[in-house]
């Protein structure tokens, strides 16, 4: 699956007619996020998305390890399945392997 930047047309790429966040979330295949972001941190983003979709595959790519470690991140994120954690700078091979682990982990839960 190609990785595309989020733009106003991104909803259409997900097959949504209008900018309907709930509809777009239901079509999200995997979430790749940082932990340190403006407005909403990665842990809160994961938690919010997994409230609707507990099995949503997640890959975290960050510049610093999460406070409390990986187990605390998993606890706070909620949901089920693995949460691969990559420290920046991560190579393409590392990211591809993490995406595969996340997708396989989610498939095993379904």
N, C-alpha and C positions, 0 to 999 in steps of 0.2 A: 504494500500500500504506500503511495507516495506521501511524503510529509510536505504539507503546504502551509504557507503563512496564513494567519487569520486576517481576513479582510471583510469589508461589508458584503462581498459576494460569497463568503464562506458558507453561509446558511444554504445557498442554492447548491453548492458543491455537495452538501450533505443530503440533498434531496428535499429540502424544506422550501416551501413557497414563500414564507415570510420569516422575518427574524424572530422565530419562536424558540426561546431557549430550551424549553422542555422537549420540544420535538428534536432539536439539534442534539441535546444530551442523550436522547434515546438511540441516536445513530452513531455516537462516538465509539470507535473501536478500542482505543487505548489512550490513556492520558499520559503525556510526557510533560513533567512540570519541574520547576525549580522550587526551592523552599522559600527563598527570600525574593519577594516580589512586592511592587507597590500595591496598595489598597487591600490585597488579600494574600496572606501567606500560602505557601503550597500545602501545608498541613490542613488549613481550613478549606482550601479548594478541594482537596481529596475527600475530606469529610463531607462536604456539601454534595459533591457528585455521587459519593457512595451512599448517601442517605436515600437517593432514588434508585441507585444501581449498585448494590453491595458487592457484586462480582466484577465490577469494572476493573480491567487490568490497568495498573499504574506503574510507571517508571519514573523515578526521581533522579534528576541530574542537578547537582548542586556544588557550590564552591566550598562548602563546609559541612561537616557531619551535623546531623540534627541534634539539638539539645536533648540529652537523655538517651541518645543512641537509636539504633534501628528499631529496637523493640518498642521504645516509646513512640516512635513515628508510626509503627503499625497499630499500636493501641489507640493513638489519637485519630488516625485516619479512618478507623472503623472498617466495616466490610470484611470481605474474605479474600484470600489469595495472596500471592507473593507481592512484595513491593520492592523490586530491585532498586538498589541505591548505587548510583555512579557518582564519583567525585570528579569535578572538572579539573583539567580538561580530559574529557572522555573521547576515545577514538571511535570511529565508525563501527569497527568490529565489536567493541564493547557495547555500544548502543544496540546494534543488531542482536547480539546475544541476550541482552536485557529485555528487549522487546519480545524475543522468542520465549524467554522464561515467563514473562508476564502473560503472554497469550496462552501458552501451554498450561500455566497454573489456573487461569480462568476457565479454560476448556475442561480441565479435570474436575472443577467444581460444578459444572453444568451437567 
